[in-house]
Amino acid sequence: MIAAMALWVGGIARVRPARLGVPAAGVAIVITLLAVHGWADTSVPPWVPATVLVVLLAAPSERSLRADQDLLRARGATGGQVFGLASAEAVVAGLTGGVAGVVLSLAGGFLTGTGVSLAWEIVLLLLAGPVVAAIAVLPPVLREWYFVSADDGPPWWSPYGLDFILLALAFFWPLLGWAGGTMLLWRLVELGLRKGKRVIGGVLRPLVSGLAGVLALSISWRSALLARSVSLVALAVAFAISSALTKDGCTAATVDKVASLVLAAAAAGPSFGLALNERRRDLLIVSTLGGKRRQVATFIAGDALIVGGGGLIAGHLLGVLFALFTRAEWRSFPHGYFGMLGTVVIVSCVAASAWIARLAARDEVSDLRDY
């Protein structure tokens, strides 16, 4: 079994390196923040929302999971074996990211203990790495194996009003406000994209002319996928905004801002790119049926506008809301940092769009065979 796990992880690293690299990089960020702030800091330690964001960003895509699990089913794999293989992925990604985070923390002088205390702190940080990676990797794998995936639609928690409940409880524990605000944003964006075809078409008409209606319909069909991307970008931006508004110029604030920029780039770039890649089949069909490259590029640019623009606007609002929840002392608005943050999000979205546009311009018929 150990040999099978090693072969599986090696194959994943070779065929889909991002599936291990993204959680490993995220774990490195979380471990560094843990080393900077310690295990118990304020009511909302920065490493907690960073962990949530890393978990959301590092979750494997449904399409890659389905392809792998179809292969495993064909080979006669059991649920326990699938869980073991996914656990091996989480351990490798977690330990790799943990080691990188410890090295960064030592190099930055964030681990100030000596002797046994330093060794114990390093051990705890290394153990935290696989835990974070497991939270990101295992639930999607188990859900895909044991449950039939539902059609795209509103989030599972929306009928129960969990977002409103968490917001109401935020006055007792600010961390619940982070969760409730993000979930409420997810609900509103999904509902707006799903029901607002006419409004979206009217906004896009000056930009894309006759394609506005078709593009608005496409956005409506993919409301769940786009809402997830918008929420991820908004959460990353909000983390950056709240960190910049409530921290002074100390070393910890600098680390928070750098980590926020990296997470924002990941949410707007790789995460948005994976979301676009999930709908590559639609773009390939449009190209195969005679759609021009300009039309395909318009579809991609429409998604980028929704995710990048919507994420930045919503993220600023959420960031101010999160800062209010934490009841921390406010600092002057760092306009230069906010401008850098907006630039990172826009550039990442443009880069992801260009990558998908290049893939869509390839031989459409041969690419459709992958689906």
N, C-alpha and C positions, 0 to 999 in steps of 0.2 A: 504493500500500500504506500509506503514511504517513497519507493521508487516511482510509482505511478504519479504521486503528487509532484515529485521533482520534475518528471517529464511534462506534466500538465502545466506547471508554472513556467517552465522553460519555453513551452510552445506558446503560451499566452504572451510571454515577454517578446518572443520573436514575431508573432503574427499581429498582436494588438498591444504594442508597448505602452500605449496611453492608459490601458486598463490597469496596469500596475504603476505606471509613472505618475498619474494624476493623484491617486491616494497617497503615494509615497511623498510627493511634493507637499500635499496638504498636511500630512502628518508632521513633516519637518517644520512647517509654519506654526502649527499648534504647539509642538514641543518647545519651539523657541519662545512663543508667548508665555507658555507655562513657566519656563525658566526665568523669564523677565519679571512676571507678576507674582509668581508663587502659586501655591495651591489654594490659598484663601486670601482674597484681596478685598474687593468691594462686593456689593450685592450683585453686580453684574461684571465679573472678571472678563476682560477682553477675549481671553482664550475660549470662553463658553460660546458666544456668538460665532467666533471664528471656527470652532469645532462643528457647529451646526452647518455653517456654510460649506466647510470642507466635506462633510458627509453628503450634502446635497450635490455638490459638484462631482464627487468621486463615485457616485452610484453608477454601476455599469449600465449601458444603454440596453433597452428592451430587445432591440434587434440583434445585437451581438449575443446577448444571453440566450435568446430563443434559438439562434443558430447553433450555439454550443450545446445547449440542452437537447436539441433534436438529435445531434450526433451522439450524445451520451445515452439517450434512450435507445437509439438504434444499436448501440453496443451492449445494451442490457444493464446499464448502471442503475443502482438503487438510490433512494433519497439520501441515505447515509453517506454513500460514496460521493454524491454531488456536494453534500455539506462539507465533507472532508476536503475535497478539492478547492471549494471556495474558501475554506478556512486556511488552506495553504497559501492561497493568493493573499489573504488578509495578513497573515503572519509575515510573509516576505515583504509586502509593501509597507507594513507597519514597522518592522525592524529596520528596513532600509531608510525610511523617513525618520525614524527615531534616532538612528545613528547620525544622520545628516543634521537633525535638529540639535543634538548634543554637541556635535562638532561646532556648529554655528554659535551655540550658547557659550562654549568654552572660549572660542576665538573672540567673541564680543565681550567677554568678562562678566556674563550674566550669572554664572555659577560661582559664587564667592565662598563656598564652604571649603573645608580642608579635611584631609584624612578620611575617616569613616563617614562623616556627614556628607562629604562630596560624593563618595562612592555610592552611598545610599540614595542620594538625590538622582544620580545618573541612572541607577537601576530602576527607580520609580518612573523616570522619564522614558526609559527604554520599554518598560512594561506598558506605559500609556499608549505608545505608538500602535501596537497591534490591536488594542481595544478600540481606538478611533477608527482604524482601518476596518475592523470587523463590523462596527456599526454601519459603515458605509457600504461594505461589500455583501455581507450575509443576507440582510432582509430582502433586497431585490432578487437575489438568487433563489431563496426559499419561496418567495411569492410567485416567481415565474414557474417554479417546479410544481408547487402544490395547488396553485389556484389558477383558474382561467382568467386571463387578463380581460378587464372590462373595456368597452369601447371608450374612446376619448370623451370626456365630459367634465362636469364639475368635480372638484376635489371630493374625496370620500367623506371628509368631515363637515362639508358645507351644510348638509341637511340637519346636523345636530347643533349648529351654531357654536362650534367650539372656539372659533376666533373671537366672537363676542364675549364668551365666558372668560377667556384668558385675558382679554382687555379689561374686563371688569375687575379681575383679580390682580391686575398690574400694580395697584396701589399697595398691595401687601408684599409683592415680590416683583421688582421691575423686570426680571428676566421673562416673566409671563407676558409682559407688554411687548417685548421683542417678538416672541412667538405669535401672539395674537395679532399684532400689527402686520406682520408679514403674511399671515394666513388670510387676514381680511383683504390685503392688497391682492393676493392670489385670487380670491373669490371675485373681487370687483373687476379685475382685468379679464378673467375668463368670461364672466358674464357680459362685460362690455364688448369684447371681441366676438362673442357668439351671437349676441342680439343686435349689435350696432352696425350691421352691414351698410345701411344707408349712410350713416354718419361717416363711417370709415371711407366709403366710396366718395363722398363729397369732399373730405379732406384730401384724398389722394388724386382727385380729378385734375387739379391744376398741375400736378407733377407727372402723371402718367396718361392723361387724356382718356382715350377710349378704353384703356385696359383697367380703369378704376373699378368698374363693377365686377369684373372677373377676379381681380386681385382682392377686393373686399370679400368676395365669396370664399376665396381660398383661405384668407386669414380667418374667417369665421369657422370654416371647417377644422382648422388647426388651432382653435382657440386654447385648448388645454395645453398643447405643446408650447405655444408662444407665451401663455400665461406663466408657465413654469420658468421659461427663460427670463421674462421680464422680472419676475419675483426674485430670481437669483441675482440678476444685475442690481436690482433695487436694494436687496439685502446687503450686498457687498458695498454699494455706495453708501448706504445708511451706516454701516459699520465704520467706514472711513469718515463720514461727516460727524458722527457722534464722538469718535476718538479725537478728531481735530477740535471739536467745540469744548470738550470737557477735560482736556489734558494740557499741561504746561509744556515748557520746552525741555523736559528732562530726557534722559536716555530712553526710558520706557515709552514716552510719547513718540520718539523717533521710530522705534521698532514697530509700534502700532501703526504708524502712518505708512511705513514701507510695506508691512504685511497687508494693510488694507489695499494698497495699490496693486499688489500682486494678486490678491483675491478678486479685485474688481476686473483686472485684465483676464483672469481665468474665467470668471462668470460671463464676461462679454465676448471673449474670444473662443477658447476651446469648448465651453459649454454651449454657446450659441451655435458654433460650428457643428457640434454633434446633433443639436436639434435640427439644424438644416439638413444634415446628412440623413436624418430619419425620414425626411420628405423628399429625398433624392429621387425616389421612384416617380413621384408626381412630376418633378422637373424633367426627368428623362422621357416620360410619356408626352409632355408638352413638346419637347424637342423632336421626338419621333413622329408626331402628328403634324409636323411642319412649322412649329413655333420658331421664331427667329431668336437669335442670341440676345437681341435687345429685349425681347419680351421675357425670356428666361431671366435675364439680369434684372428686369423690373420686378419680377416676383421675389427674387432674392433681396433686392434693395428695399422692398416693402416690408419684409420681415425684419431687416436690419433697422429700419426706421422705427418700427414698433418696439423692438427689444432695446435698442440703444437709447432712443429718445424717451420712451416710456420709462425705462429703468432709471435713467438719470433724474427725471422729474420726480418720480415716485420715491426714489432713493433719498433725495434731498428732504422730502416731506417726512419720510420715515426716520431719517437721521435726527431731525429736530425733535420728532416725537420721542425717540429713544433717549435723547439727551434730557428731555423733560422728565421721563420716567426715572432716570438715575438720580435726579435731584443733585447733580454735581454742579460745581462752580463753572460758569460759562467763561469762555475766553473769546477774544476778538476773532472775527471771521477771517481765517487765512485764505484770502482770495486767490493767492498764487497756488496754494495746494488744491483748492477746488478746481481751478483751471486745469491743473495737471491731471486731476482725477477725471474730469470730463474728456480730456484728450486721450487718456488711456482707454476709456470705454469706447470712444468713437473709433480710434485706430484699431482696437481689437475686433470690433464688429466689422469694420471694413476689411480687415485681413481675413476674417472667417468667411465673409461674403465672397471675396476674391478666390479663396480656396474652393468653395463650393461651385462657383461659376466656372472655374477651370475644370473641375470634375464633370460638370454638366455638359461642357463643350466637347468631351471625348466621344468615342464611338457609342452612340446611344443604344443601338441594338445589342451589342455585346455586353454592355453594362446591365441591361434589363435582365439578362440571364442570371445575374446574381440575385435577383429577387424571385 
